[in-house]
Each structure stands twice: as structure tokens, then as C-alpha cells.
Amino acid sequence: MSRASRGEAQRLRRARRQGQRELRKAQRAAGIQRQGHTTRPNRKSILQCREEEQQARSEAVLTHARLIRQQLPILQEEFSRIPDPRNPQLIQHTLNTLMVYGMLMFALQTGSRRRSNETLSAPAMRVSLQTLFPDLQSLPHQETLHRLLRRLDPLRLEAAHLALMRSLLKDKKFADHRVEGCYLIGIDGTQKLVRDQLPAEQWLQREVGAEGKKKTQYYVYVLEAKLVLSNGVSLPLMSEFLDYGKGDCEREKQDCELRAFMRLTTRLRDAFPHLAILLLLDGLYACGPVFDRCRDYGWHYMAVLQDASLPQVWQEVKGLGKLLGPEDRLEQNWAGRKQSFQMVNQIAYHWEANGRKHVTLNVVTCRETWEEIDENNQKVQRISNWAWVSDLPFSRATVHALCNLAGRNRWSVEEAILTEKKGGYGYEHCYAYNWNAMRGYHYLMHLGHLLNLLASFLGPLVGVVKERGTRGFLLWIRETLSGLWLCLEQLKERLDEPFQLRLLFPLPEFPTSTG
């Protein structure tokens, strides 16, 4: 097989870029606006001198610390309710100190327990942290935190996280990103850890390998609930760990996602009893028991409808689709794509023996087409098909918000989990094999991630995060705390100045209708 020469390859790349520019120009002329992508600028530092850099670093560290300090009273109130299982006569570090230390360990992305010990106990870092956070006047060893987490109920840590989320919701920090008056909550499962030996009895198990060479593998699986904003930002909210002992012992079945979903939604309702909720679900949850649970709790839902799911419903959709009028169709341009919606409402769905249970469903299908330049510098048309099922009726006025701002944003839950896995939060790192301690570190990680997400959309920090990227920004903060950039006396004077939490979340893109 012949290969193009270096000059030919460069010519093809230039031709492809030119073709892409011409395509974008033609799309703009046709009223099709491409969805923007935020990328870090590729340039030299915009800071001109050491004094300017010192000022920029100090302001970033101060703002980041003040945001965390503003939320600490809510968290500390919940921490104070946790019974301390240690011997009072042997306590050197308060429970509150250990919780704040564990939370900062993830907020600053210091890595494993060993690396966190080295990083946070370094003299310059220790003095900086103790100046910014008076609760850390005694800096503990990681083993001290580990021993405490082994004996604590980890759900008490999640209760602190939920208290902070309730405070933010009460202050309407995310109210502009509701859809149809509801807050979006996406639910998805993911694997956290996997081992060849059984570390604890709660781990799930499976058989892997080719026939005749199968072996037993043990793993931890978590069902995650995220608060999803209409612009695609996902905030950690709640976790439900699958537990081998919570399966169906009579039929020798271990725990599964559907069982965990029922437990998670029960806890979600107890934590937010009056919150208007629209669940974003993948195709696994498009089933009668899930629909029934949402109806009982007064929640709405948007679930992906796969081709092989709910054949009874698909039969109705295909039959009624031929009778749809103009009011049940919509064509529009959005995010650089042409979308064609078809809405089929009021479909009766029955399940269990003799159709004893039933619910009324609404289905929308979306066909998207767009053009792009392929690797051969040829203009090609791409097509994708989507389908969702919901209890909410679809109309020309609501289909964009329900599908593009709600249903499609379920992917942001997967992106948020990927960020926690690969973005420095150590989601897949085994901080402890003890079941309680492992979950405790998990909930502390979520607290650190939530605080960093709030910081990344804080007015004074938005430009810095855009310039450096989220992970680069946190590295910059960590380097500043561990160096000699800060004038600690000036920081002390400014820490107690009035501080307002003003979040600048970008708004979603609006469509242009074509018929």
C-alpha cells in the first residue's frame, strides 16, 4: 500500500482546512450556527513580570479559598452531628479538622494517600493552608484520617454534601438552568474498582476470560446521580454503591443497577422532598418499574428509547407516526445540525401479568443531519437518530428544551464521571480496601469536586480557568500554595472581606426554526 509523501500529506491537510472553512461559511450563510468549543489558547504567558504573576496567583488563591471558607459553616454543621467513635483521651485532631483535611486533599488534587502526606505536610504548603483555613492548625497524617473513616458511617459525609447542595438550590444558584420548571438529575452507573482477589464481602463478582480459561473477578460498581444544568454542566449529587449482600439471596442473584436505582431514588426523595425533578436516564431504565417509581414520587423523566426496548411502544410509534400532522412535527437548525422531530403522545404501556400495571407514555424521535469534510477532503453527510420516552407530552413549543437541553445532556453525567476518573480526582484509585473507608474517601472526593466546579464558574476565576484549563488551574493553585508567592499577612487581612457567590454559567444555544 503506497503512502503519501510528506509534501502531499501537508497539501491534503491544507486542502481539508480550506474545505472546512468554506463549509462553515456556507453554513453561516444558510443560518446554521456551529456549536462552539472551549479550548485552551496555545500561546505564551500573558503575564509580563514577576510582580504581575505574584498578584495574579495571590488573587486566584484568595478567591478559591474564600469560596471554600464561605461553604465551610454548612459543612461543619453537618460534621458536628457525626458521632466521633474515637477515645476522647487520645484525640489529637478534631473530627472537623480531619474532614476539612480530607476534602482539601481532593480539592487540591494531591493524589494518593502517600503523595497527599508529602504534599500537604511540606512546610510552605502547611503554613499557607493553616493561614487560609484556621481549622487546620493541627495537620494530621493520612493514616489518622483512614482510621477514622474505617469507623464512620460514610453516609454522614454525604449528608454534608447534600446540605451544601440544598443551600445552593435554596439560593437559586441554578434556577436559570431548569427545564420545564424542573431541576435535571442524571443517573448513570460506572465501575470504580476491579481486583482478582476479594478485598471485602460487599464487592460484586463476575466471570471473565475465554471458555475454558474463565476466572472470577471482583469489582465495585457505583450508581451516580448528578445535578445537570441545561448547558451541560454536571455537579456531583449522590452515590449508591452496589452491594453483593443486597441482591436477591433466594434466587442467588447479586445486586444490580435496577435495585440500586430504587434505593438511590428513595434517598433522593428523602433528601429533596419538595424539589421538582426531571430524571435523565439511559435505555436501561426504560421499563415499567422505573416509570412506576417516578409516578409515585411525582417526578418527570426523559429516558433514552433504544431500538430493542419496549417493542409494544415502538409498534404504536410506527403505526401512529403515519398519521401525524404538522403540529406533531418540527424542523430546526441547532448546534450546526438540522433536526427533524416527530412527536407521538398518549401511548398506553402495560406490564406485569395480564397488563395489571399501566402508564401513559410520550415518545419523540429526532433525525439529525449535518455535513463535514472527511479525511479525503470530501464533503459527506452524517446522520444520527435519537429517541426518548417521557411522561411529559411533547409539543413544538417544548420539544427543543426537553430533548436538546434535557435528554441529550445525559451525556454530561458520563463526562463528569470521566473527569473524576481521568481529571485528577482519583475516582478509580483505591484509597482503602475497607468498605466504609473506601466510600468515605469517595464522598470526600465529591465534596472536593463540587467546590472546584463552583470555583471554575466564579466570576473572578472564569478567565483564569479558561486560560489554563481546570486541571491546569488547580495545579497553579497548588504550586502557589507550596511556593513563596503569597504574602500571608495581606491574605489574613483580606480573608474576612465580604464575599458573594456569583456563578457565571454559560447559557445554552437557541435554535432557529425552519418549519
HELIX and SHEET records of a PDB file:
HELIX    1   1 ARG A    6  ALA A   29  1                                  24    
HELIX    2   2 ARG A   50  PHE A   79  1                                  30    
HELIX    3   3 PRO A   88  LEU A   90  5                                   3    
HELIX    4   4 LEU A   95  ALA A  107  1                                  13    
HELIX    5   5 ARG A  113  LEU A  120  1                                   8    
HELIX    6   6 PRO A  123  LEU A  132  1                                  10    
HELIX    7   7 PRO A  134  LEU A  136  5                                   3    
HELIX    8   8 GLN A  142  ARG A  151  1                                  10    
HELIX    9   9 LEU A  155  LYS A  170  1                                  16    
HELIX   10  10 ALA A  175  HIS A  177  5                                   3    
HELIX   11  11 TYR A  244  LYS A  246  5                                   3    
HELIX   12  12 GLU A  257  ALA A  271  1                                  15    
HELIX   13  13 GLY A  283  TYR A  285  5                                   3    
HELIX   14  14 GLY A  288  TYR A  297  1                                  10    
HELIX   15  15 PRO A  311  GLY A  321  1                                  11    
HELIX   16  16 PRO A  326  ASP A  328  5                                   3    
HELIX   17  17 ALA A  353  GLY A  355  5                                   3    
HELIX   18  18 VAL A  399  HIS A  400  1                                   2    
HELIX   19  19 ALA A  401  ALA A  406  3                                   6    
HELIX   20  20 GLY A  407  ARG A  410  5                                   4    
HELIX   21  21 TRP A  411  LYS A  422  1                                  12    
HELIX   22  22 TRP A  435  SER A  456  1                                  22    
HELIX   23  23 GLY A  459  ARG A  468  1                                  10    
HELIX   24  24 THR A  470  SER A  482  1                                  13    
HELIX   25  25 LEU A  488  LEU A  495  1                                   8    
SHEET    1   A10 LEU A 204  VAL A 208  0                                        
SHEET    2   A10 LYS A 215  VAL A 228 -1                                        
SHEET    3   A10 TYR A 183  ARG A 195 -1                                        
SHEET    4   A10 ILE A 277  LEU A 281  1                                        
SHEET    5   A10 HIS A 300  VAL A 304  1                                        
SHEET    6   A10 LYS A 379  SER A 390 -1                                        
SHEET    7   A10 LYS A 357  ILE A 373 -1                                        
SHEET    8   A10 ARG A 337  TRP A 351 -1                                        
SHEET    9   A10 ARG A 329  TRP A 334 -1                                        
SHEET   10   A10 THR A 512  SER A 513 -1                                        
SHEET    1   B 3 LEU A 204  VAL A 208  0                                        
SHEET    2   B 3 LYS A 215  VAL A 228 -1                                        
SHEET    3   B 3 SER A 234  PHE A 241 -1                                        
END                                                                             
